[in-house]
Amino acid sequence: MKNILYATDCSKHAEPAMRYIYKLCEILGAKLTVLNVYHFEQLQAKARMSDEPLVLSPYHERMEILKNYCSRYLSIGSPKVELNLDVVNNLSVSQGILERAKELQPDLLVVGIKDEHSERGLLAENIAHALLEKSECPVLLVPNSKRHKKIKKIIYATDFEMKDLEALKFILPVAKAYRASVVIIHVPVEGEYTSAEQMQWFQELLDQEIAYDDLSFMMLYPGKIINNLKEYVETNAVDLVVMLERKGKGVIRSLFHKDRVKTMGKNTSTPVLGFIS
């Protein structure tokens, strides 16, 4: 994981999330691009309301805002993290992020989870949800209130799919960098009788493909998937939740039907990493 793209609205409330990503990049030795999407007409409207004309071009005006924002909260110029700043003019924030991500090809796309403090307002598009629908790379959802602390425990929610193997190989460098434990969890649905056999098969598969000492497996009680995962996260000091997110309609698998990652991200104060499948 060498290139991380983080999209921010430059609000004070998003500062903890940005510091969280910056520290993650420092530990992983990854390059960080901080992106802000603006809309020119909105800048014009703000200027009219304040009677302060735009002195610079819209692009340079927004770039100055982003530069000042990052200077206030990050160690700009620090040799520990290669930091790039980027601004994009687009009416749709999510579309602006997706278009830039397609150009930059990051290994990971990060966005703060929208809250009541968002300048976009409660009725604006949900950026995180839109990115999970269309992103070509994994998406990390970080609560805007989340401050960085050492990642000690990562859980991976599985439904025993081959796609899980790719996702686990992706997250392993993070676990190694933090020396974190990785717990692979399955939540059976009511009436599911083959979970134990599937878990055994999956464990044998991972033993052949993944070498990591602090890796364990757990089966939770059958029930509502998100509720059971949320309870486990809250009672076991989990620092990162990793899941698959299904695209499109008609997905009937018990755990990873469409919107599970979105729902989990909305209902926990723990960062959630979604792999797009």
C-alpha positions in Angstrom: 0.0 0.0 0.0 2.2 2.8 -1.3 -0.3 5.5 -2.6 -3.2 6.7 -0.5 -5.8 9.3 -1.6 -7.7 11.1 1.1 -10.7 13.4 0.2 -11.6 16.2 2.7 -14.0 19.1 2.8 -11.4 21.2 4.8 -13.7 21.5 7.8 -12.4 21.7 11.3 -14.5 18.6 12.2 -12.6 16.5 9.7 -9.2 17.3 11.2 -9.0 14.2 13.4 -9.7 11.9 10.4 -7.0 13.7 8.4 -4.4 13.3 11.2 -5.4 9.6 11.4 -4.7 9.0 7.7 -1.4 11.0 7.9 -0.2 8.8 10.7 -1.2 5.7 8.8 0.8 6.8 5.9 3.8 7.6 8.1 3.7 4.1 9.6 3.2 2.3 6.2 5.7 4.5 4.4 3.0 5.5 1.9 2.6 8.7 -0.2 -0.5 10.7 0.7 -2.5 12.9 -1.7 -5.0 15.2 0.0 -7.9 16.1 -2.3 -10.5 18.8 -2.0 -13.4 19.0 -4.5 -15.0 22.4 -5.0 -17.6 24.0 -7.2 -16.8 27.3 -8.8 -20.3 28.7 -8.5 -20.3 28.0 -4.7 -17.1 30.0 -4.4 -18.7 32.9 -6.3 -21.7 32.8 -4.0 -19.6 32.9 -0.8 -17.6 35.8 -2.2 -20.9 37.7 -3.0 -22.2 37.0 0.5 -19.0 38.3 2.2 -18.5 41.2 -0.3 -14.9 39.9 -0.8 -14.1 39.2 -4.4 -12.1 36.3 -5.5 -8.5 37.6 -5.8 -7.0 34.5 -7.3 -8.4 32.1 -9.9 -10.9 29.6 -8.5 -8.3 26.8 -8.7 -5.6 28.8 -6.9 -8.1 30.1 -4.4 -9.1 26.6 -3.4 -5.5 25.4 -3.4 -4.5 28.1 -1.0 -7.4 27.1 1.3 -6.3 23.4 1.2 -2.6 24.4 1.7 -3.5 26.5 4.8 -5.7 23.8 6.1 -3.0 21.1 5.9 -0.4 23.5 7.3 -2.6 24.0 10.3 -3.0 20.4 11.1 -0.2 18.4 9.5 3.6 18.5 9.4 3.9 19.8 5.9 7.5 19.3 4.6 8.1 16.4 7.0 10.4 13.8 5.5 8.3 11.1 7.1 5.4 11.4 4.6 5.4 12.5 0.9 2.4 14.8 0.8 0.7 16.1 -2.4 -2.2 18.5 -2.4 -4.9 18.4 -5.1 -8.1 20.3 -5.9 -10.8 19.5 -8.4 -13.7 21.6 -9.7 -16.8 19.4 -10.0 -20.5 19.9 -9.2 -20.6 16.4 -7.8 -18.1 15.8 -4.9 -18.2 12.0 -5.3 -17.8 12.2 -9.1 -14.8 14.6 -8.7 -13.2 12.1 -6.3 -13.8 9.1 -8.5 -12.5 10.8 -11.6 -9.3 11.9 -9.8 -8.9 8.4 -8.3 -9.1 6.9 -11.8 -6.3 9.2 -12.9 -4.1 8.7 -9.8 -4.8 4.9 -9.4 -4.3 5.0 -5.5 -4.0 1.7 -3.6 -6.5 3.0 -1.1 -9.2 5.7 -1.2 -10.1 7.3 2.2 -13.0 9.5 3.1 -14.4 10.8 6.4 -17.9 9.5 7.3 -20.4 12.3 6.9 -21.8 13.8 10.1 -24.1 16.6 11.3 -21.2 19.0 11.0 -20.7 18.5 7.3 -20.8 21.7 5.3 -22.7 19.8 2.6 -25.7 19.5 4.9 -27.7 16.4 5.9 -29.6 16.3 2.6 -26.5 16.3 0.4 -25.3 13.2 -1.4 -23.6 10.7 0.9 -20.1 10.7 -0.5 -19.0 7.5 1.3 -21.9 5.5 -0.1 -21.3 6.8 -3.6 -17.6 5.8 -3.5 -18.4 2.3 -2.3 -20.8 2.0 -5.3 -18.2 2.9 -8.0 -14.7 2.9 -6.6 -12.1 0.7 -8.4 -10.0 0.4 -5.3 -10.7 -0.3 -1.6 -12.4 2.5 0.4 -11.6 3.3 4.0 -14.4 5.0 6.0 -13.0 7.0 8.9 -15.3 8.7 11.4 -14.5 12.4 11.5 -14.1 12.2 15.3 -11.5 9.3 15.0 -8.1 10.1 16.4 -5.2 7.9 15.6 -4.0 5.3 18.0 -2.0 2.1 17.5 -4.0 -0.5 15.6 -3.9 -3.6 17.8 -6.8 -5.6 16.6 -8.2 -6.0 13.1 -11.3 -8.1 12.3 -12.1 -9.4 8.9 -15.8 -10.4 8.3 -15.9 -13.4 5.9 -18.5 -15.4 4.1 -15.8 -17.8 2.9 -15.3 -16.4 -0.6 -12.1 -16.6 -2.7 -12.3 -12.8 -2.9 -11.5 -12.8 0.8 -8.1 -14.1 0.1 -7.1 -11.1 -2.0 -8.5 -8.7 0.6 -6.6 -10.4 3.4 -3.3 -10.3 1.5 -3.9 -6.5 0.9 -4.5 -5.8 4.6 -1.7 -8.0 5.9 1.0 -5.3 5.5 -1.1 -3.0 7.7 -1.3 -5.7 10.4 2.4 -6.4 10.2 3.3 -2.7 10.4 1.3 -2.3 13.6 2.0 -5.8 14.8 -1.8 -6.2 15.1 -3.8 -9.3 15.6 -6.2 -10.4 12.8 -9.4 -12.2 13.7 -11.4 -13.7 10.9 -15.0 -13.7 11.8 -18.1 -15.3 10.4 -21.7 -14.6 11.5 -24.0 -17.5 10.4 -27.6 -16.7 9.5 -30.4 -18.6 11.2 -30.7 -22.1 9.7 -27.1 -22.1 8.3 -25.7 -25.6 9.0 -22.5 -25.7 7.0 -20.6 -22.9 8.7 -18.3 -25.1 10.7 -17.2 -27.1 7.7 -16.8 -23.9 5.6 -14.7 -22.3 8.4 -12.4 -25.4 8.5 -12.0 -25.3 4.7 -11.2 -21.6 4.7 -8.7 -21.9 7.5 -6.9 -24.6 5.6 -6.8 -22.4 2.5 -5.4 -19.5 4.4 -2.7 -21.7 6.1 -1.4 -22.4 2.6 -1.7 -18.9 1.2 -1.0 -16.5 4.1 1.9 -16.5 6.6 1.0 -14.5 9.7 1.5 -15.7 13.3 -1.2 -13.6 14.9 -4.2 -14.8 12.9 -7.2 -16.5 14.4 -10.8 -17.5 13.5 -14.1 -17.0 15.3 -17.7 -17.9 14.7 -20.2 -15.6 16.3 -23.8 -16.6 17.3 -26.3 -16.7 14.4 -28.4 -13.6 14.1 -28.4 -10.2 12.5 -25.1 -9.7 10.8 -24.5 -6.0 11.5 -25.8 -6.1 15.0 -23.6 -9.0 16.0 -20.5 -7.5 14.4 -21.2 -4.1 16.0 -21.5 -5.7 19.4 -18.3 -7.6 18.9 -16.4 -4.5 17.8 -17.7 -2.5 20.8 -16.9 -5.1 23.4 -13.5 -6.3 22.1 -11.5 -3.1 21.4 -11.4 -3.5 17.6 -9.4 -0.9 15.8 -10.3 -1.7 12.2 -13.2 -3.6 10.5 -12.6 -5.1 7.0 -15.4 -6.3 4.8 -16.4 -6.9 1.2 -18.9 -4.6 -0.5 -21.1 -6.0 -3.3 -21.9 -3.9 -6.3 -25.1 -4.0 -8.2 -28.5 -5.7 -7.5 -29.5 -9.2 -6.9 -26.8 -10.2 -4.4 -28.2 -12.8 -2.1 -25.2 -14.0 -0.1 -25.9 -13.8 3.6 -23.2 -11.4 4.7 -22.1 -9.4 1.8 -25.2 -8.3 0.0 -25.2 -4.7 -1.2 -24.8 -2.0 1.4 -23.4 -4.1 4.4 -20.2 -2.0 4.5 -22.1 1.2 4.2 -24.4 0.2 7.1 -21.5 -0.9 9.3 -19.6 2.3 8.6 -22.7 4.3 9.6 -23.2 2.4 12.9 -19.8 2.2 14.4 -17.1 4.7 15.6 -14.4 2.3 14.3 -12.9 2.8 10.8 -14.3 0.4 8.2 -12.4 -0.8 5.2 -14.5 -1.9 2.3 -13.3 -4.0 -0.6 -15.4 -3.6 -3.8 -16.5 -6.9 -5.3 
